[in-house]
Amino acid sequence: MFTLLADLITYRWLSLNPGAHLTEALHFFIEDTTKIFFLLTVIIFFVSIVRSFFTPERTRRFLRNKRLIIGHILAAALGVVTPFCSCSACPLFIGFVESGIPLGVTFSFLISSPMVNEVALVLLFGLFGWKVAALYLFSGFAVAIVAGIVIGRLNMERYVADYVWQIRMGEAAVPEMTWHDRFEYAKGYVKDILRRIWPYVLGGIAVGAFVHGYVPENFLLRYAGPGNPFAVPIAVLIGVPLYSNAAGVIPVVQALMSKGLPLGTTLAFMMAVTALSFPEAMILSQVLKKELLAVFFGITAVAIIIVGYLFNFVMG
């Protein structure tokens, strides 16, 4: 359906020549824009219904006083189904720590929430199949758990901003919602999310269309192909300065893989973009001292690089 629409606009209405760089880029842009926004609208609506059962307060209660390893697993799992945006990182971090949740467990949630995005998971499934989607889910989940455990064992609570320990939020009541309330919440959430992410989605699609139509395959393979032993860390270093949510980076990932970029390198790039970014660092710097912030970025980046090399080895 989406391909037919792109064919209609590109070849019939605009009468562009098939095979030309501009034609291929525009066709890619139209097809992916319609496909991704359709999927986003449908998926966000149903996911937001699930999210309505997991308010921040209920999440804190659920994680509190769990055994450490179970806490990491539950925190990472909750991060998957409760994809709080980066602007929510500070209040959620404060609430989790203040509620007595161990610091490492909190980081497992903080890592998995932006990294393993359920919207991106379904988009990957639709674009690349269940194997790639499963690899994305498993690797992101593992990174969140392992990084959280490592950070927890470093005992770096002293590097959390002092004011965090002084806050006493108390036990806020968890409001009950009817199904009508949940549907209204879902409708409003779809509008709010699309309003905030559409520039990033279009920007990602535009970059992907440019890569698909104009960037030679040899250029990508030369710097990040299977013959470059440093391709994975290079992909991570390039991904960190970029800022996009998981849905916005999917089109870029699709274009890179179509050019022959290895799966592990592509996943490492995607995870770096979604889980590590300068805007996120700026937000978290209000809560974490520079030592803990550096450890968080360093451990997560190393874990992502390991995942990239592992999947390149397995899939190679």
C-alpha positions as CSV (number, residue, x, y, z in Angstrom):
1,M,0.0,0.0,0.0
2,F,2.7,2.5,1.0
3,T,4.9,1.5,-1.9
4,L,2.0,1.9,-4.3
5,L,1.3,5.4,-3.0
6,A,5.0,6.3,-3.4
7,D,5.0,4.9,-6.9
8,L,1.9,6.9,-7.8
9,I,3.3,10.2,-6.5
10,T,6.9,9.7,-7.7
11,Y,6.4,8.1,-11.1
12,R,2.9,9.1,-12.3
13,W,2.1,12.5,-10.7
14,L,5.7,13.9,-10.7
15,S,6.8,11.9,-13.8
16,L,10.3,11.5,-12.4
17,N,12.8,9.1,-14.0
18,P,13.2,5.7,-12.2
19,G,16.7,5.1,-11.1
20,A,17.7,8.7,-10.7
21,H,19.2,9.8,-7.4
22,L,16.4,12.3,-6.7
23,T,13.7,9.9,-7.7
24,E,15.0,7.1,-5.4
25,A,15.4,9.5,-2.5
26,L,12.0,11.0,-2.9
27,H,10.4,7.6,-3.3
28,F,12.1,6.4,-0.1
29,F,10.9,9.6,1.7
30,I,7.3,9.3,0.7
31,E,7.0,5.5,1.3
32,D,8.7,5.6,4.7
33,T,6.9,8.8,5.8
34,T,3.4,7.3,5.2
35,K,4.4,3.9,6.6
36,I,6.0,5.2,9.8
37,F,3.4,7.7,10.7
38,F,0.6,5.2,10.1
39,L,2.4,2.6,12.3
40,L,3.2,5.3,14.9
41,T,-0.4,6.4,15.2
42,V,-1.7,2.9,15.7
43,I,1.0,1.6,17.9
44,I,1.3,4.6,20.2
45,F,-2.5,4.5,20.8
46,F,-2.4,0.8,22.0
47,V,0.9,1.2,23.9
48,S,-0.5,4.3,25.7
49,I,-3.3,2.1,27.0
50,V,-0.7,-0.2,28.5
51,R,1.2,2.9,29.9
52,S,-2.0,4.1,31.7
53,F,-1.5,1.2,34.1
54,F,2.1,2.2,34.9
55,T,2.2,5.7,36.4
56,P,5.6,6.8,37.8
57,E,4.3,6.4,41.4
58,R,3.0,2.8,40.7
59,T,6.4,2.1,39.0
60,R,8.3,3.2,42.1
61,R,6.1,1.1,44.3
62,F,6.5,-1.9,42.1
63,L,10.3,-1.7,42.1
64,R,10.8,-0.9,45.8
65,N,12.2,-3.6,48.1
66,K,12.7,-6.2,45.4
67,R,15.8,-8.5,45.4
68,L,18.6,-6.8,43.6
69,I,18.9,-8.9,40.5
70,I,15.1,-9.2,40.3
71,G,15.0,-5.4,40.7
72,H,17.3,-4.9,37.7
73,I,15.2,-7.2,35.5
74,L,11.9,-5.6,36.5
75,A,13.4,-2.1,36.1
76,A,14.6,-2.9,32.6
77,A,11.3,-4.6,31.7
78,L,9.4,-1.6,32.9
79,G,11.6,0.7,30.9
80,V,10.5,-1.2,27.8
81,V,6.7,-0.7,28.4
82,T,7.0,2.8,30.0
83,P,9.1,4.8,27.5
84,F,9.4,8.1,29.4
85,C,11.0,10.8,27.3
86,S,14.3,12.3,28.3
87,C,12.6,15.4,29.8
88,S,11.1,13.0,32.4
89,A,14.5,11.6,33.4
90,C,15.2,14.0,36.2
91,P,11.9,13.8,38.1
92,L,11.7,10.0,37.6
93,F,15.3,9.6,38.8
94,I,14.7,11.8,41.8
95,G,11.5,9.9,42.6
96,F,13.1,6.5,42.3
97,V,16.2,7.3,44.4
98,E,14.1,9.1,47.0
99,S,11.7,6.1,47.3
100,G,14.6,3.8,48.3
101,I,15.2,2.1,45.0
102,P,18.9,1.2,44.7
103,L,20.9,3.4,42.4
104,G,21.9,0.6,40.0
105,V,18.3,-0.5,39.6
106,T,17.3,3.0,38.8
107,F,20.0,3.2,36.0
108,S,18.6,-0.1,34.5
109,F,15.3,1.7,34.1
110,L,17.0,4.9,32.9
111,I,18.9,3.0,30.2
112,S,16.2,0.7,28.9
113,S,13.5,3.3,28.7
114,P,14.9,5.3,25.8
115,M,17.0,2.5,24.4
116,V,14.4,-0.3,24.1
117,N,11.4,1.6,22.7
118,E,8.3,-0.4,22.0
119,V,7.5,1.8,19.0
120,A,10.9,1.2,17.5
121,L,10.5,-2.6,18.3
122,V,7.3,-2.9,16.2
123,L,8.7,-0.7,13.4
124,L,11.9,-2.9,13.3
125,F,9.6,-5.9,13.1
126,G,7.6,-4.4,10.2
127,L,10.7,-3.3,8.3
128,F,13.3,-6.0,9.0
129,G,11.4,-9.0,10.4
130,W,11.2,-10.7,13.8
131,K,14.9,-11.7,14.1
132,V,16.2,-8.2,13.9
133,A,13.5,-7.0,16.3
134,A,14.3,-9.8,18.8
135,L,18.0,-9.0,18.6
136,Y,17.2,-5.3,19.3
137,L,15.0,-6.2,22.3
138,F,17.4,-8.8,23.8
139,S,20.6,-6.7,23.4
140,G,19.0,-3.5,24.7
141,F,17.5,-5.4,27.7
142,A,20.9,-7.0,28.4
143,V,22.8,-3.7,28.2
144,A,20.3,-2.1,30.6
145,I,20.6,-4.9,33.2
146,V,24.4,-5.3,33.0
147,A,25.2,-1.6,33.0
148,G,22.8,-1.1,36.0
149,I,24.4,-3.9,37.9
150,V,28.0,-2.5,37.3
151,I,27.0,1.0,38.3
152,G,25.3,-0.4,41.4
153,R,28.4,-2.3,42.5
154,L,30.5,0.8,42.1
155,N,28.7,2.4,45.1
156,M,28.5,5.9,43.6
157,E,25.6,7.2,45.6
158,R,27.8,10.1,46.8
159,Y,27.9,11.4,43.2
160,V,24.2,12.0,43.1
161,A,23.4,15.7,43.6
162,D,23.0,16.4,47.3
163,Y,19.5,17.9,47.0
164,V,18.1,14.6,45.6
165,W,18.7,12.9,49.0
166,Q,16.9,15.8,50.8
167,I,13.6,15.6,48.9
168,R,10.7,13.8,50.5
169,M,7.9,13.4,48.1
170,G,5.7,11.1,50.2
171,E,3.2,8.6,49.0
172,A,1.1,10.1,46.3
173,A,-2.2,8.4,45.5
174,V,-2.4,6.5,42.3
175,P,-5.5,7.7,40.5
176,E,-7.9,5.0,39.2
177,M,-8.9,5.3,35.5
178,T,-11.9,4.0,33.8
179,W,-11.6,2.6,30.3
180,H,-13.1,5.7,28.9
181,D,-10.4,7.7,30.7
182,R,-7.7,5.4,29.3
183,F,-9.0,5.8,25.7
184,E,-9.1,9.6,26.1
185,Y,-5.6,9.5,27.6
186,A,-4.4,7.4,24.6
187,K,-5.9,9.8,22.1
188,G,-4.3,12.8,23.8
189,Y,-1.0,10.9,24.1
190,V,-1.0,10.1,20.4
191,K,-1.5,13.8,19.6
192,D,1.1,14.9,22.1
193,I,3.8,12.4,21.0
194,L,3.3,13.0,17.3
195,R,3.4,16.8,17.9
196,R,6.7,16.5,19.7
197,I,8.4,13.8,17.5
198,W,7.3,14.6,14.0
199,P,10.2,16.9,13.2
200,Y,12.6,14.1,14.3
201,V,10.8,11.5,12.3
202,L,10.8,13.6,9.2
203,G,14.4,14.6,9.8
204,G,15.4,11.0,10.2
205,I,13.5,10.0,7.1
206,A,15.1,12.8,5.1
207,V,18.6,11.7,6.2
208,G,17.6,8.1,5.3
209,A,16.3,9.2,1.9
210,F,19.5,11.1,1.2
211,V,21.6,8.1,2.2
212,H,19.5,5.8,0.2
213,G,19.5,8.0,-2.9
214,Y,22.9,9.8,-2.9
215,V,25.5,8.2,-0.7
216,P,27.5,5.6,-2.5
217,E,27.6,2.1,-1.1
218,N,31.4,2.1,-1.1
219,F,31.5,5.2,1.0
220,L,29.6,3.5,3.9
221,L,31.4,0.2,3.5
222,R,34.8,1.9,3.6
223,Y,34.3,3.4,7.0
224,A,31.8,1.1,8.7
225,G,31.9,-2.1,6.7
226,P,32.8,-5.6,7.8
227,G,36.5,-5.0,6.9
228,N,37.0,-2.1,9.4
229,P,37.7,-3.5,12.9
230,F,36.8,-0.1,14.5
231,A,33.5,0.2,12.7
232,V,31.4,-0.3,15.8
233,P,33.1,2.3,18.1
234,I,33.1,4.7,15.2
235,A,29.3,4.2,14.8
236,V,28.8,4.8,18.5
237,L,31.0,7.9,18.5
238,I,29.0,9.3,15.6
239,G,25.7,8.4,17.2
240,V,26.2,10.1,20.5
241,P,26.2,13.7,19.2
242,L,23.0,13.0,17.3
243,Y,19.7,13.4,19.0
244,S,16.6,11.5,18.0
245,N,14.1,9.1,19.5
246,A,14.1,5.5,18.4
247,A,11.2,6.1,15.9
248,G,13.1,8.9,14.2
249,V,16.3,6.9,13.8
250,I,14.6,3.9,12.2
251,P,14.6,5.3,8.7
252,V,18.3,6.0,8.9
253,V,18.9,2.5,10.2
254,Q,16.9,1.1,7.3
255,A,18.9,3.1,4.7
256,L,22.3,2.1,6.3
257,M,21.4,-1.6,6.3
258,S,20.3,-1.4,2.7
259,K,23.8,-0.1,1.9
260,G,25.4,-3.1,3.4
261,L,26.2,-1.8,6.9
262,P,26.5,-4.9,9.3
263,L,23.7,-5.5,11.6
264,G,25.7,-5.2,14.8
265,T,27.2,-1.9,13.7
266,T,23.8,-0.6,12.8
267,L,22.3,-1.6,16.1
268,A,25.2,0.0,18.0
269,F,24.6,3.2,16.1
270,M,20.9,3.1,16.8
271,M,21.4,2.5,20.5
272,A,24.0,5.2,20.8
273,V,21.6,7.7,19.3
274,T,18.6,6.8,21.5
275,A,20.3,6.0,24.8
276,L,23.3,8.4,24.8
277,S,23.0,12.0,23.7
278,F,24.2,15.4,24.6
279,P,20.7,16.7,25.5
280,E,20.2,13.8,27.8
281,A,23.6,14.6,29.4
282,M,22.5,18.2,29.9
283,I,19.3,17.1,31.7
284,L,21.0,14.5,33.8
285,S,23.8,16.9,34.8
286,Q,21.2,18.6,37.0
287,V,20.9,15.4,39.0
288,L,24.2,13.6,38.6
289,K,27.6,14.9,39.4
290,K,30.1,14.7,36.5
291,E,31.9,11.6,37.8
292,L,28.7,9.5,37.9
293,L,27.5,11.0,34.6
294,A,30.8,10.0,32.9
295,V,30.6,6.5,34.4
296,F,27.0,6.2,33.1
297,F,28.0,7.2,29.6
298,G,31.2,5.2,29.6
299,I,29.7,1.9,30.8
300,T,26.7,2.2,28.5
301,A,28.9,3.0,25.5
302,V,31.2,0.1,26.2
303,A,28.2,-2.3,26.6
304,I,26.8,-1.1,23.3
305,I,30.1,-1.6,21.5
306,I,30.3,-5.1,22.9
307,V,26.8,-5.8,21.7
308,G,27.7,-4.5,18.2
309,Y,30.8,-6.7,17.9
310,L,28.9,-9.7,19.2
311,F,26.1,-9.4,16.7
312,N,28.6,-8.7,13.8
313,F,30.4,-11.9,14.8
314,V,27.2,-14.0,15.2
315,M,25.5,-12.7,12.0
316,G,28.8,-12.5,10.0
